[in-house]
């Protein structure tokens, strides 16, 4: 029976902290700067986290593009202060930290240089759960003696787990595939926060009987179910969960660590983490949070999105849809887009809605609503239909695929091989194009993954061009001045009345 015991056999829950990566990516458009992490880095190292997620996901893109920071330098810098706690990153399989599949030579070098910079654990996922897209990066992770965490993207076609596709057998089968690949741990990744408490209890209970590697659970608070999900998972025996410090938790981020530590105190799953230390760290996060307040979504009173319980669209995808419709002056058509997402997703082979497939399906749905279904087709949808992202969970609608691929430059017959087998090596071509601007392989990778913005960043990095003001960013002094100016303006308005 799955209950908490106060005098039972101890099985401490392990906790991964995501504050320095997914926390600010989910809430603040990934804008947290390294300089704001350093003051508490050593104290974070002393907490006793299983690992700290400090990199991957959108950080690589945002750091070089919007913050003017070298992404690899963040790992190297934090490693000087955080010496006991392993670092983990989110790696999009053959997509690496970009939005398309990269050639094998780029993938190999990326993993090698990430390990050299100080990465310890690689959470590897694929947007289609096509694990052939793991093969190249996993070989290099293992060759470097690092931890490979194989990931299953959790998704649904119905309100609860079940149906013909994403049922319990699907997740158990995928878990076996990951264990057979030599994974050190298995992660269930619920990017939309749609996992229900009783479903996760079923999955964890079943997986504990089927596989031997530790199970790690990742979800988002988006729907409001995440804390209940964690509680049921913990009771069922999950080994590790992801949390954030309270100021960077909840909303579309992870559950807050503080209530979980308080809840488990004195039980057999007590993680043994000091609550007072967490509160001190949270106080610090509150002091730097105002610097990023302009990126916080405040369009709604509610801190949860109850709509996701129905439409299952992840928070990051929603913001993209809203932005695109605003630009087209058609925000009133958002409900139509939500309906089209469900249809387009089914026609495209039921891909899980996570980067990059969430953006691919979302953009196409916007075009479908504004201009007619598949009257305009993105290159990314064509690549997906052609097989350049991998194998979809179920076959695509053949009529839609034929329409999408009509006149496609790569051909009209989809490939069935591992997607990267179709790609030519890229590194030497990138090396020739960037020339002396790239001083080492770290620079080369920034350019190879993001040619346009990567080249611009390297010009900033080596002083060939000056960083614009918006890249330098607001200081806390800037924020205080804005507040003082606002207070003065409000005072003058009051006097005028």
C-alpha positions as CSV (number, residue, x, y, z in Angstrom):
1,X,0.0,0.0,0.0
2,X,1.4,3.4,-1.0
3,X,1.4,5.5,2.2
4,X,3.9,7.7,4.1
5,X,5.4,6.1,7.2
6,X,7.1,7.9,10.0
7,X,8.9,4.9,11.3
8,X,9.4,2.9,8.1
9,X,12.4,2.1,6.0
10,X,14.0,5.4,4.9
11,X,13.8,6.1,1.2
12,X,14.7,9.8,0.9
13,X,13.3,11.6,-2.1
14,X,15.9,13.2,-4.3
15,X,15.3,16.7,-5.5
16,X,16.6,18.5,-8.6
17,X,16.6,22.3,-8.6
18,X,15.6,23.9,-11.8
19,X,15.6,27.6,-10.7
20,X,18.6,28.5,-12.8
21,X,17.1,27.1,-16.0
22,X,13.5,26.0,-16.3
23,X,12.3,28.3,-13.6
24,X,13.3,31.6,-15.3
25,X,12.7,30.0,-18.8
26,X,9.1,29.3,-17.9
27,X,8.3,32.5,-16.1
28,X,10.7,35.2,-17.4
29,X,11.5,34.3,-21.0
30,X,14.8,32.8,-20.0
31,X,16.3,36.2,-19.2
32,X,18.1,35.5,-15.9
33,X,21.7,36.6,-16.1
34,X,24.7,34.7,-14.7
35,X,25.7,37.6,-12.5
36,X,22.5,37.2,-10.6
37,X,23.2,33.5,-10.0
38,X,26.6,33.9,-8.6
39,X,25.8,35.5,-5.2
40,X,23.9,32.3,-4.0
41,X,25.7,29.7,-6.0
42,X,27.8,28.4,-3.1
43,X,24.8,28.3,-0.8
44,X,22.8,26.4,-3.4
45,X,25.7,23.9,-3.6
46,X,25.3,23.2,0.1
47,X,21.5,22.4,0.0
48,X,21.9,18.8,-1.0
49,X,20.2,18.8,-4.3
50,X,20.5,15.6,-6.4
51,X,21.5,17.9,-9.3
52,X,21.0,21.5,-10.5
53,X,19.7,22.2,-13.9
54,X,21.6,25.3,-15.1
55,X,21.7,25.0,-18.9
56,X,20.0,23.7,-22.1
57,X,16.5,24.3,-23.3
58,X,16.2,27.9,-24.5
59,X,19.2,29.2,-22.4
60,X,21.7,28.7,-25.3
61,X,19.5,30.7,-27.7
62,X,18.5,33.4,-25.2
63,X,22.0,34.0,-23.7
64,X,23.8,34.7,-26.9
65,X,20.9,36.5,-28.7
66,X,19.3,38.6,-26.0
67,X,21.8,38.7,-23.0
68,X,25.0,39.0,-25.0
69,X,26.5,36.2,-22.8
70,X,28.6,33.2,-24.0
71,X,26.4,30.2,-23.2
72,X,29.4,27.9,-22.5
73,X,30.9,30.5,-20.1
74,X,27.8,30.1,-17.8
75,X,28.7,26.5,-17.1
76,X,32.4,27.3,-16.6
77,X,31.6,30.2,-14.3
78,X,29.0,28.4,-12.1
79,X,31.4,25.4,-11.8
80,X,33.8,27.6,-9.9
81,X,31.2,28.1,-7.2
82,X,29.2,24.9,-7.4
83,X,31.6,22.1,-6.8
84,X,29.6,19.3,-5.1
85,X,26.3,19.3,-6.9
86,X,26.2,17.8,-10.4
87,X,25.1,20.0,-13.3
88,X,22.3,18.9,-15.6
89,X,21.1,20.2,-18.9
90,X,18.1,19.7,-21.2
91,X,19.3,18.4,-24.6
92,X,16.8,18.1,-27.4
93,X,18.4,14.9,-28.9
94,X,19.6,15.6,-32.5
95,X,18.0,19.1,-32.2
96,X,20.7,19.8,-29.5
97,X,19.8,23.3,-28.2
98,X,18.3,24.5,-31.5
99,X,15.1,24.0,-33.5
100,X,16.1,21.5,-36.2
101,X,18.1,18.3,-36.4
102,X,21.8,19.0,-36.8
103,X,24.3,16.8,-38.6
104,X,26.1,14.1,-36.5
105,X,29.5,16.0,-36.6
106,X,27.8,19.0,-34.9
107,X,26.1,16.8,-32.4
108,X,29.3,15.0,-31.4
109,X,31.3,18.1,-31.0
110,X,28.5,19.8,-29.0
111,X,28.4,17.0,-26.4
112,X,32.2,16.8,-26.2
113,X,32.5,20.6,-25.6
114,X,29.6,20.7,-23.1
115,X,31.3,17.9,-21.1
116,X,34.6,19.9,-21.3
117,X,32.8,23.0,-20.0
118,X,31.5,21.1,-17.0
119,X,28.2,19.4,-17.7
120,X,27.6,16.2,-15.8
121,X,24.0,14.9,-16.6
122,X,22.3,15.1,-19.9
123,X,18.5,14.9,-19.9
124,X,18.0,13.8,-23.5
125,X,14.6,14.0,-25.1
126,X,13.1,13.9,-28.6
127,X,9.9,15.8,-29.5
128,X,8.5,12.7,-31.3
129,X,9.8,10.1,-28.8
130,X,11.8,8.7,-31.7
131,X,14.8,7.4,-29.8
132,X,16.9,7.0,-33.0
133,X,17.4,10.7,-32.5
134,X,19.3,9.9,-29.2
135,X,21.9,7.6,-30.8
136,X,24.7,10.1,-31.7
137,X,24.5,12.2,-28.5
138,X,24.2,9.2,-26.2
139,X,27.4,7.7,-27.7
140,X,29.3,10.8,-26.9
141,X,27.7,11.2,-23.4
142,X,28.8,7.7,-22.6
143,X,32.3,8.1,-24.2
144,X,32.8,11.1,-21.9
145,X,31.8,9.1,-18.8
146,X,28.8,11.3,-18.1
147,X,25.2,10.5,-17.0
148,X,22.6,9.8,-19.6
149,X,19.1,10.5,-18.5
150,X,16.7,9.1,-21.2
151,X,13.4,11.0,-21.4
152,X,9.9,10.2,-22.5
153,X,7.8,13.2,-23.5
154,X,4.4,12.7,-21.8
155,X,1.3,13.6,-23.8
156,X,-2.3,12.6,-24.2
157,X,-5.0,12.4,-26.8
158,X,-7.8,12.3,-24.2
159,X,-8.6,13.9,-20.9
160,X,-6.8,11.1,-19.0
161,X,-4.1,8.6,-20.0
162,X,-5.5,6.0,-22.4
163,X,-6.9,5.5,-25.8
164,X,-5.2,3.8,-28.7
165,X,-1.9,5.8,-28.6
166,X,-0.7,7.3,-25.3
167,X,-1.7,4.6,-22.9
168,X,0.1,2.8,-20.1
169,X,1.6,0.2,-22.5
170,X,3.1,3.0,-24.6
171,X,5.0,4.5,-21.7
172,X,6.2,1.1,-20.4
173,X,7.4,0.1,-23.8
174,X,9.3,3.4,-24.2
175,X,10.8,3.0,-20.7
176,X,12.2,-0.4,-21.7
177,X,13.7,1.1,-24.9
178,X,15.4,3.8,-22.9
179,X,16.8,1.3,-20.3
180,X,18.0,-0.9,-23.1
181,X,19.9,2.1,-24.6
182,X,22.0,2.2,-21.4
183,X,20.3,5.1,-19.6
184,X,21.4,5.8,-16.1
185,X,18.0,7.2,-15.2
186,X,14.6,7.6,-16.8
187,X,12.7,10.9,-16.9
188,X,9.0,11.3,-17.5
189,X,8.7,14.8,-19.0
190,X,5.3,16.5,-18.7
191,X,5.9,19.8,-20.5
192,X,2.3,20.9,-20.5
193,X,1.4,20.1,-16.9
194,X,-1.4,17.8,-18.0
195,X,-0.5,14.7,-16.1
196,X,-3.2,13.7,-13.6
197,X,-2.3,12.5,-10.1
198,X,-3.9,9.0,-10.4
199,X,-2.4,8.4,-13.9
200,X,1.1,9.2,-12.6
201,X,0.5,6.8,-9.7
202,X,-0.3,4.0,-12.2
203,X,2.7,4.8,-14.4
204,X,5.2,4.9,-11.5
205,X,3.8,1.7,-9.9
206,X,4.0,-0.1,-13.3
207,X,7.5,1.2,-14.2
208,X,8.9,0.2,-10.8
209,X,7.9,-3.4,-11.6
210,X,9.2,-3.2,-15.2
211,X,12.6,-1.4,-15.1
212,X,15.5,-1.1,-12.6
213,X,16.9,2.4,-13.2
214,X,15.8,5.3,-11.1
215,X,12.7,7.3,-12.2
216,X,12.8,11.1,-12.4
217,X,9.6,13.1,-12.8
218,X,9.3,16.5,-14.4
219,X,6.1,18.5,-14.7
220,X,4.9,22.1,-14.8
221,X,2.4,23.8,-12.5
222,X,0.5,25.2,-15.5
223,X,-2.8,23.3,-14.9
224,X,-2.6,23.5,-11.1
225,X,-2.3,19.7,-10.7
226,X,1.5,19.5,-10.3
227,X,1.8,19.3,-6.5
228,X,-0.9,16.6,-6.4
229,X,0.9,14.8,-9.1
230,X,4.2,14.9,-7.1
231,X,2.5,13.7,-4.0
232,X,1.0,10.6,-5.7
233,X,4.3,9.9,-7.5
234,X,6.2,10.1,-4.3
235,X,3.8,7.7,-2.6
236,X,4.2,5.4,-5.6
237,X,8.0,5.4,-5.2
238,X,9.3,7.9,-7.7
239,X,13.0,8.5,-7.0
240,X,13.6,12.2,-8.1
241,X,11.4,15.2,-8.8
242,X,12.1,18.7,-10.2
243,X,11.3,21.8,-8.2
244,X,12.2,25.5,-8.1
245,X,12.7,28.0,-5.3
246,X,9.3,29.5,-4.6
247,X,9.8,32.9,-6.3
248,X,10.6,31.2,-9.6
249,X,8.1,28.4,-9.1
250,X,4.4,27.8,-9.9
251,X,2.5,29.4,-12.8
252,X,4.1,27.6,-15.9
253,X,7.2,26.6,-13.9
254,X,7.7,23.7,-11.6
255,X,6.2,23.2,-8.1
256,X,8.0,25.0,-5.3
257,X,10.4,23.0,-3.2
258,X,9.5,24.5,0.2
259,X,6.1,23.0,0.6
260,X,7.3,19.6,-0.6
261,X,10.2,19.6,2.0
262,X,7.7,20.7,4.7
263,X,5.2,18.0,3.7
264,X,7.8,15.1,3.7
265,X,9.4,16.2,7.0
266,X,9.6,13.2,9.4
267,X,8.4,10.7,6.8
268,X,10.2,7.9,5.2
269,X,10.6,10.0,2.0
270,X,12.1,13.1,3.9
271,X,14.7,14.5,1.6
272,X,16.7,15.9,4.5
273,X,16.9,19.4,3.1
274,X,16.9,22.3,5.5
275,X,13.8,24.5,5.1
276,X,15.4,27.6,6.6
277,X,18.2,27.5,4.0
278,X,15.6,27.4,1.3
279,X,13.8,30.4,2.7
280,X,17.0,32.4,2.7
281,X,17.7,31.5,-0.9
282,X,14.1,32.5,-1.8
283,X,14.6,35.8,-0.1
284,X,17.6,36.5,-2.3
285,X,15.6,35.5,-5.5
286,X,13.0,38.1,-4.5
287,X,15.6,40.8,-4.4
288,X,16.7,40.2,-8.0
289,X,13.3,39.3,-9.4
290,X,12.3,43.0,-10.1
291,X,15.0,43.2,-12.7
292,X,13.0,40.7,-14.8
293,X,9.5,41.8,-14.0
294,X,8.8,43.1,-17.5
295,X,9.0,39.5,-18.8
296,X,6.4,38.1,-16.3
297,X,3.1,37.3,-17.9
298,X,0.5,39.4,-16.0
299,X,-2.4,39.2,-18.5
300,X,-4.5,37.0,-16.2
301,X,-5.4,37.1,-12.5
302,X,-5.0,33.4,-12.2
303,X,-1.6,31.8,-11.6
304,X,-2.8,28.6,-13.3
305,X,-4.2,28.1,-16.8
306,X,-7.3,26.0,-16.3
307,X,-7.8,26.0,-20.1
308,X,-4.9,23.7,-20.6
309,X,-7.0,21.0,-18.9
310,X,-9.2,21.1,-22.0
311,X,-6.9,22.1,-24.9
312,X,-3.6,20.6,-23.6
313,X,-1.5,23.4,-25.3
314,X,1.7,24.1,-23.3
315,X,2.2,27.6,-21.8
316,X,5.1,28.5,-24.0
317,X,3.2,27.5,-27.1
318,X,0.2,29.6,-26.0
319,X,2.4,32.7,-25.7
320,X,3.7,32.1,-29.3
321,X,0.2,31.7,-30.6
322,X,-1.0,34.9,-28.9
323,X,2.1,36.8,-30.3
324,X,1.4,35.7,-33.8
325,X,-2.3,36.5,-33.7
326,X,-1.6,39.9,-32.2
327,X,0.8,40.7,-35.0
328,X,-1.9,39.7,-37.5
329,X,-4.5,41.8,-35.5
330,X,-6.5,38.6,-35.1
331,X,-6.3,37.8,-31.4
332,X,-10.0,37.2,-31.3
333,X,-9.5,34.1,-33.4
334,X,-7.4,32.3,-30.7
335,X,-10.3,29.8,-29.9
336,X,-10.3,28.8,-33.6
337,X,-6.6,28.2,-33.4
338,X,-7.0,26.0,-30.3
339,X,-9.5,23.9,-32.2
340,X,-7.2,23.7,-35.3
341,X,-4.2,22.7,-33.2
342,X,-6.0,19.5,-32.2
343,X,-6.9,18.7,-35.9
344,X,-3.5,19.6,-37.3
345,X,-1.7,17.6,-34.6
346,X,-3.8,14.5,-35.5
347,X,-3.1,15.0,-39.2
348,X,0.6,15.4,-38.5
349,X,0.8,12.0,-36.7
350,X,0.1,13.0,-33.1
351,X,3.4,14.5,-32.1
352,X,3.8,15.5,-28.5
353,X,3.5,19.3,-28.2
354,X,7.0,20.2,-27.0
355,X,9.9,22.2,-28.7
356,X,10.1,22.2,-31.6
357,X,6.9,20.3,-32.6
358,X,4.7,22.6,-30.5
359,X,6.0,25.6,-32.5
360,X,5.7,23.7,-35.8
361,X,2.1,22.7,-35.2
362,X,1.1,26.0,-33.6
363,X,2.4,28.2,-36.5
364,X,0.7,26.0,-39.1
365,X,-2.6,26.2,-37.1
366,X,-2.4,30.0,-37.1
367,X,-1.8,30.0,-40.9
368,X,-4.7,27.5,-41.3
369,X,-7.1,29.8,-39.5
370,X,-5.9,33.0,-41.1
371,X,-5.6,31.8,-44.7
372,X,-7.3,28.5,-45.0
373,X,-6.1,25.0,-44.2
374,X,-2.7,24.3,-45.7
375,X,-3.1,27.2,-48.2
376,X,0.2,28.4,-46.8
377,X,2.6,25.7,-45.5
378,X,5.8,26.4,-43.4
379,X,9.1,24.8,-44.3
380,X,9.1,23.2,-40.9
381,X,5.8,21.4,-41.6
382,X,7.3,20.2,-44.8
383,X,10.4,18.9,-43.0
384,X,8.2,17.1,-40.4
385,X,6.1,15.5,-43.2
386,X,9.3,14.5,-45.0
387,X,10.7,12.8,-42.0
388,X,13.5,15.2,-41.1
389,X,12.4,15.3,-37.4
390,X,11.9,11.5,-37.2
391,X,9.0,9.1,-37.0
392,X,5.7,10.4,-35.6
393,X,3.9,8.3,-33.0
394,X,1.3,7.3,-35.6
395,X,1.4,7.7,-39.4
396,X,0.4,11.1,-40.8
397,X,-2.8,11.6,-42.8
398,X,-1.6,10.5,-46.3
399,X,-3.8,13.1,-48.1
400,X,-2.4,16.0,-46.0
401,X,1.2,14.7,-46.3
402,X,0.8,14.6,-50.1
403,X,-0.6,18.2,-50.1
404,X,2.2,19.4,-47.8
405,X,5.0,17.7,-49.8
406,X,3.8,18.7,-53.3
407,X,6.7,20.3,-55.1
408,X,9.0,20.0,-52.0
409,X,12.6,20.6,-52.9
410,X,13.9,17.5,-51.1
411,X,11.3,15.3,-52.8
412,X,7.7,14.1,-52.3
413,X,8.5,10.7,-50.9
414,X,9.2,10.7,-47.1
415,X,12.3,9.2,-45.7
416,X,12.1,6.3,-43.2
417,X,15.7,6.2,-42.0
418,X,17.1,7.9,-38.9
419,X,16.6,11.6,-39.7
420,X,20.3,12.6,-39.3
421,X,21.4,9.9,-41.8
422,X,19.9,12.2,-44.4
423,X,22.0,15.2,-43.3
424,X,25.5,16.0,-44.7
425,X,28.3,17.0,-42.3
426,X,28.1,20.7,-41.4
427,X,31.1,21.6,-39.3
428,X,33.7,22.2,-42.0
429,X,31.3,24.4,-44.0
430,X,30.6,26.4,-40.9
431,X,34.3,26.7,-40.1
432,X,35.0,28.1,-43.5
433,X,32.1,30.6,-43.4
434,X,32.8,32.0,-39.9
435,X,36.6,32.1,-40.5
436,X,38.8,33.8,-37.9
437,X,35.8,35.2,-36.0
438,X,35.5,31.8,-34.2
439,X,38.5,31.5,-32.0
440,X,37.8,28.0,-30.8
441,X,35.4,25.1,-31.0
442,X,33.0,26.7,-28.5
443,X,32.7,29.8,-30.8
444,X,32.3,27.5,-33.8
445,X,29.4,25.7,-32.2
446,X,27.6,28.9,-31.4
447,X,27.8,29.8,-35.1
448,X,27.0,26.3,-36.4
449,X,23.8,26.1,-34.3
450,X,22.7,29.7,-34.7
451,X,24.4,31.1,-37.9
452,X,22.8,34.6,-38.0
453,X,22.5,35.5,-34.3
454,X,25.6,33.4,-33.4
455,X,27.7,35.5,-35.8
456,X,26.3,38.7,-34.3
457,X,27.1,37.5,-30.8
458,X,30.7,36.7,-31.8
459,X,31.1,40.3,-33.0
460,X,29.9,41.6,-29.6
461,X,32.1,39.1,-27.8
462,X,35.3,40.3,-29.5
463,X,34.5,44.0,-29.5
464,X,33.9,44.3,-33.3
465,X,30.4,45.8,-32.6
466,X,29.0,47.4,-29.5
467,X,26.2,45.6,-27.7
468,X,22.8,47.5,-27.9
469,X,21.3,48.8,-24.7
470,X,18.5,46.1,-24.6
471,X,21.2,43.4,-24.6
472,X,23.1,45.0,-21.7
473,X,19.8,44.9,-19.7
474,X,18.3,46.7,-16.8
475,X,20.1,47.0,-13.5
476,X,18.3,47.1,-10.2
477,X,19.2,50.8,-10.1
478,X,17.3,51.2,-13.4
479,X,14.3,49.5,-11.9
480,X,14.4,51.7,-8.8
481,X,14.6,54.9,-11.0
482,X,11.5,53.7,-13.0
483,X,9.6,53.1,-9.7
484,X,10.6,56.5,-8.4
485,X,9.6,58.2,-11.7
486,X,6.3,56.4,-11.6
487,X,5.6,57.3,-8.0
488,X,6.4,61.0,-8.8
489,X,4.1,60.9,-11.9
490,X,1.3,59.4,-9.8
491,X,1.8,62.1,-7.2
492,X,1.7,64.9,-9.8
493,X,-1.5,63.4,-11.2
494,X,-3.1,63.3,-7.8
495,X,-2.1,66.9,-7.2
496,X,-3.6,68.0,-10.6
497,X,-6.9,66.4,-9.6
